[in-house]
Amino acid sequence: MTASVSLIDAVNRAIEADNVPLPVFSAAASRIQQELAKEEPDIRIIEKIITADQALSTQVLKIANSSFYRGLAEVSTVRSAVMRLGMPEVEKIVLLASSQQHFKSKDKVLQQVMKKLWQHSVGCAYGSVWLSKRYAYGVDSGQAFFAGLFHDVGKLFILMVIEQIKRTNREVKITDALLLEAMARLHAREGGKLLAQWNMPDHFCVIAREHHADEIDSKNVLLLVVRMANLVCHKLGIGLVHNASLLLPATLEATLLNLNEIDLAELEIVLEDTKILSG
């Protein structure tokens, strides 16, 4: 039995044993999404939800004052952040701020991997939003952001499983290559399952499961948008994969989305800027 099979077997056994704590979707983010879904969302309720969580409000202000978002003056309160940025952007920031806490590990090796995975997730989220607005695809930018941010959530879960294995089973050999292979082979399946356990709409579960599928559903534009953002991140080395030779205009995703070289060059610039948000 090869080492990679042995690790993957160990991961599968740990998952089947159901003794690995699942990452939990943020209650605050969920409540804010529910409020924003109303015809007339109440800014006071959104402000109250954010300020009730000191860690969340601190992170929201940090992101709002980053060079990616910063205006002429620094914002010092949640209210001023909401007023300046607008509800849709605050929703994105809350999702970022509440999700980032999961991408942490006491294991130094796994922490480095999680840092790159987080950088990739942020890049895909904002890349998907940019694509959703580029042409009249009929894709909601909020859904594009969520789909991009959580398309690789299965990798996060696999890392959490491996962290537990490292603590409890010293006999399992885990190299960087084996760790990456385990994530690559198992994350789509586990990501779809995790989003289903979060009670997310099925179209998000489909994206988690099928963003690497060989056969593409050409009618699923949200999936195409996430796959395209994912590929651009790969070309730029935003995350765990770096393929600088990737010819983006020649990809099936670019063809189906009618994206040209100028579109993709502009998207690369946007994604380079998102690195600020994942620091």
C-alpha positions as CSV (number, residue, x, y, z in Angstrom):
1,M,0.0,0.0,0.0
2,T,1.4,3.4,-1.0
3,A,1.8,6.2,1.5
4,S,-0.8,8.4,-0.3
5,V,-3.4,5.6,-0.2
6,S,-2.6,5.1,3.5
7,L,-3.2,8.7,4.3
8,I,-6.4,8.9,2.3
9,D,-7.6,5.8,4.0
10,A,-6.8,7.3,7.4
11,V,-8.7,10.5,6.4
12,N,-11.7,8.5,5.2
13,R,-11.8,6.5,8.4
14,A,-11.7,9.6,10.5
15,I,-14.5,11.1,8.5
16,E,-16.6,7.9,8.8
17,A,-16.0,7.8,12.5
18,D,-17.7,11.3,12.7
19,N,-15.4,12.5,15.4
20,V,-14.0,15.5,13.6
21,P,-15.7,18.8,14.6
22,L,-17.1,20.5,11.5
23,P,-16.5,24.1,10.8
24,V,-19.6,26.0,11.6
25,F,-21.2,28.6,9.4
26,S,-21.3,32.0,11.1
27,A,-24.6,32.8,12.9
28,A,-23.9,36.5,12.5
29,A,-23.3,36.2,8.8
30,S,-26.5,34.2,8.4
31,R,-28.6,36.7,10.3
32,I,-27.1,39.6,8.2
33,Q,-27.9,37.7,5.0
34,Q,-31.5,37.2,6.2
35,E,-31.8,40.9,7.0
36,L,-30.3,41.9,3.6
37,A,-32.8,39.6,1.8
38,K,-35.6,41.9,3.0
39,E,-37.0,44.5,0.6
40,E,-36.0,47.2,3.1
41,P,-33.1,46.0,5.3
42,D,-32.6,47.9,8.6
43,I,-29.1,49.3,8.9
44,R,-29.6,49.5,12.7
45,I,-30.2,45.7,13.0
46,I,-27.1,45.0,10.8
47,E,-25.0,47.4,13.0
48,K,-26.3,45.7,16.2
49,I,-25.5,42.2,14.9
50,I,-21.9,43.2,14.0
51,T,-21.2,45.2,17.1
52,A,-22.5,42.5,19.4
53,D,-19.4,40.4,18.4
54,Q,-16.3,42.3,19.3
55,A,-14.0,40.1,17.3
56,L,-16.2,40.4,14.2
57,S,-16.6,44.2,14.5
58,T,-12.9,44.6,14.8
59,Q,-12.2,42.5,11.8
60,V,-15.0,44.3,9.8
61,L,-13.3,47.7,10.5
62,K,-9.9,46.3,9.7
63,I,-11.1,45.1,6.2
64,A,-13.1,48.2,5.6
65,N,-10.0,50.3,6.2
66,S,-7.7,48.2,4.0
67,S,-6.4,49.8,0.9
68,F,-8.8,47.6,-1.1
69,Y,-11.8,49.5,0.3
70,R,-10.3,52.6,1.9
71,G,-11.8,56.0,0.9
72,L,-10.5,59.4,1.7
73,A,-10.9,59.0,5.5
74,E,-10.6,56.0,7.9
75,V,-13.8,54.7,9.3
76,S,-13.9,54.1,13.1
77,T,-17.4,52.7,13.7
78,V,-19.5,49.9,12.2
79,R,-22.2,52.5,11.3
80,S,-19.7,54.6,9.3
81,A,-18.4,51.5,7.5
82,V,-21.9,50.4,6.5
83,M,-22.8,53.9,5.4
84,R,-19.7,54.4,3.3
85,L,-19.4,50.9,1.7
86,G,-23.1,50.0,1.3
87,M,-25.0,46.9,2.4
88,P,-23.8,44.5,-0.3
89,E,-20.1,45.2,0.4
90,V,-20.7,45.0,4.2
91,E,-22.3,41.5,3.6
92,K,-19.1,40.4,1.8
93,I,-16.9,41.8,4.5
94,V,-18.9,40.1,7.3
95,L,-18.6,36.8,5.4
96,L,-14.8,37.3,5.1
97,A,-14.4,38.4,8.7
98,S,-16.5,35.5,10.1
99,S,-15.0,32.8,7.9
100,Q,-11.3,33.6,8.3
101,Q,-11.3,32.4,11.9
102,H,-11.7,28.8,10.6
103,F,-8.5,29.0,8.5
104,K,-6.2,28.7,11.5
105,S,-4.1,25.8,12.9
106,K,-1.7,25.4,15.8
107,D,0.3,23.1,13.5
108,K,2.9,25.3,11.7
109,V,2.8,23.3,8.4
110,L,-0.9,23.2,8.2
111,Q,-1.2,26.9,9.1
112,Q,0.9,27.8,6.1
113,V,-1.4,25.7,3.9
114,M,-4.5,27.2,5.4
115,K,-3.1,30.7,4.8
116,K,-2.7,30.0,1.1
117,L,-6.1,28.3,1.0
118,W,-7.7,31.4,2.5
119,Q,-5.9,33.6,0.0
120,H,-7.3,31.5,-2.8
121,S,-10.8,31.5,-1.4
122,V,-10.8,35.3,-1.2
123,G,-9.4,35.6,-4.7
124,C,-12.1,33.3,-6.1
125,A,-14.8,35.2,-4.2
126,Y,-13.9,38.6,-5.6
127,G,-13.0,37.2,-9.0
128,S,-16.4,35.6,-9.2
129,V,-18.1,38.9,-8.3
130,W,-16.1,40.7,-11.0
131,L,-17.1,38.1,-13.6
132,S,-20.7,38.2,-12.5
133,K,-20.8,42.0,-13.3
134,R,-18.7,41.9,-16.4
135,Y,-21.5,40.8,-18.7
136,A,-25.3,40.2,-18.4
137,Y,-25.0,36.6,-17.3
138,G,-27.9,36.9,-14.9
139,V,-25.8,35.9,-12.0
140,D,-26.3,37.6,-8.6
141,S,-23.1,39.1,-7.4
142,G,-23.8,38.1,-3.8
143,Q,-24.3,34.5,-4.8
144,A,-21.1,34.7,-6.9
145,F,-19.2,35.9,-3.8
146,F,-20.5,33.1,-1.6
147,A,-19.9,30.4,-4.2
148,G,-16.4,31.6,-4.8
149,L,-15.5,31.9,-1.1
150,F,-16.7,28.4,-0.2
151,H,-16.0,26.4,-3.4
152,D,-13.0,24.9,-1.7
153,V,-14.4,24.5,1.8
154,G,-13.8,20.8,1.5
155,K,-10.1,21.4,1.6
156,L,-10.5,23.2,4.8
157,F,-12.3,20.3,6.3
158,I,-9.7,17.8,5.0
159,L,-7.0,19.9,6.7
160,M,-8.9,19.8,9.9
161,V,-9.2,16.0,9.7
162,I,-5.5,15.7,8.9
163,E,-4.7,18.0,11.9
164,Q,-6.5,15.5,14.2
165,I,-4.8,12.5,12.6
166,K,-1.4,14.1,13.2
167,R,-2.3,14.6,16.9
168,T,-3.7,11.1,17.5
169,N,-1.9,8.8,15.0
170,R,1.9,9.3,14.8
171,E,2.3,6.3,12.5
172,V,0.6,7.9,9.5
173,K,3.3,9.6,7.4
174,I,2.2,13.0,6.2
175,T,4.4,14.9,3.8
176,D,3.5,18.1,1.9
177,A,2.9,16.2,-1.3
178,L,0.6,13.6,0.5
179,L,-1.3,16.4,2.2
180,L,-2.0,18.2,-1.1
181,E,-3.0,14.9,-2.8
182,A,-5.4,14.0,-0.1
183,M,-7.0,17.5,-0.4
184,A,-7.2,17.3,-4.2
185,R,-8.8,13.8,-4.2
186,L,-11.3,14.3,-1.4
187,H,-12.2,18.0,-1.1
188,A,-15.0,18.2,-3.8
189,R,-17.0,15.3,-2.2
190,E,-16.6,16.6,1.3
191,G,-17.2,20.2,0.4
192,G,-20.5,19.4,-1.2
193,K,-21.5,17.4,1.9
194,L,-20.4,20.2,4.3
195,L,-22.4,22.9,2.5
196,A,-25.4,20.5,2.6
197,Q,-25.0,20.2,6.4
198,W,-24.9,24.0,6.6
199,N,-28.3,23.8,4.9
200,M,-27.0,25.9,2.0
201,P,-29.0,25.9,-1.3
202,D,-28.2,23.0,-3.6
203,H,-26.6,25.2,-6.3
204,F,-23.8,26.0,-3.8
205,C,-23.3,22.3,-3.0
206,V,-23.1,21.5,-6.8
207,I,-20.3,24.1,-7.2
208,A,-18.3,22.6,-4.3
209,R,-18.7,19.1,-5.8
210,E,-18.2,20.0,-9.5
211,H,-15.8,22.9,-9.8
212,H,-13.1,20.4,-11.0
213,A,-15.4,18.0,-12.9
214,D,-14.2,17.0,-16.4
215,E,-17.7,17.5,-17.9
216,I,-19.1,21.0,-17.6
217,D,-22.7,21.9,-17.4
218,S,-22.6,24.8,-19.9
219,K,-26.0,26.1,-18.6
220,N,-24.8,26.5,-15.0
221,V,-23.3,30.0,-15.4
222,L,-22.6,30.4,-11.6
223,L,-20.4,27.3,-11.8
224,L,-18.6,28.6,-14.9
225,V,-17.9,31.9,-13.2
226,V,-16.4,30.2,-10.2
227,R,-14.4,27.8,-12.3
228,M,-13.0,30.7,-14.3
229,A,-12.0,32.7,-11.2
230,N,-10.4,29.5,-9.9
231,L,-8.3,29.1,-13.1
232,V,-7.1,32.7,-13.0
233,C,-6.0,32.2,-9.4
234,H,-4.1,29.2,-10.5
235,K,-2.3,31.1,-13.2
236,L,-1.4,33.9,-10.7
237,G,-0.3,31.5,-8.0
238,I,-3.0,32.7,-5.6
239,G,-3.4,29.7,-3.3
240,L,-1.8,26.3,-3.4
241,V,-1.5,25.9,-7.2
242,H,0.7,28.0,-9.6
243,N,0.4,27.4,-13.3
244,A,1.9,30.5,-15.0
245,S,1.7,28.8,-18.4
246,L,-2.1,28.4,-18.3
247,L,-3.6,29.9,-21.4
248,L,-6.8,31.4,-20.0
249,P,-8.5,32.6,-23.2
250,A,-8.2,29.0,-24.6
251,T,-10.1,27.4,-21.6
252,L,-13.6,26.1,-22.1
253,E,-14.8,28.3,-19.3
254,A,-13.6,31.5,-21.1
255,T,-15.2,30.3,-24.3
256,L,-18.5,29.6,-22.7
257,L,-18.5,32.9,-20.9
258,N,-17.4,34.8,-24.0
259,L,-14.4,36.3,-22.3
260,N,-11.6,37.8,-24.3
261,E,-7.9,38.5,-23.5
262,I,-8.7,42.0,-22.3
263,D,-11.4,40.7,-19.9
264,L,-9.0,38.2,-18.4
265,A,-6.1,40.6,-18.2
266,E,-8.3,43.0,-16.2
267,L,-9.5,40.2,-14.0
268,E,-5.9,39.3,-13.2
269,I,-5.3,42.8,-12.0
270,V,-8.4,42.6,-9.7
271,L,-7.2,39.3,-8.3
272,E,-3.7,40.6,-7.5
273,D,-5.4,43.4,-5.5
274,T,-7.3,40.9,-3.4
275,K,-4.1,39.7,-1.8
276,I,-4.4,42.7,0.5
277,L,-7.7,41.3,2.0
278,S,-6.2,37.9,2.9
279,G,-3.3,39.1,4.9
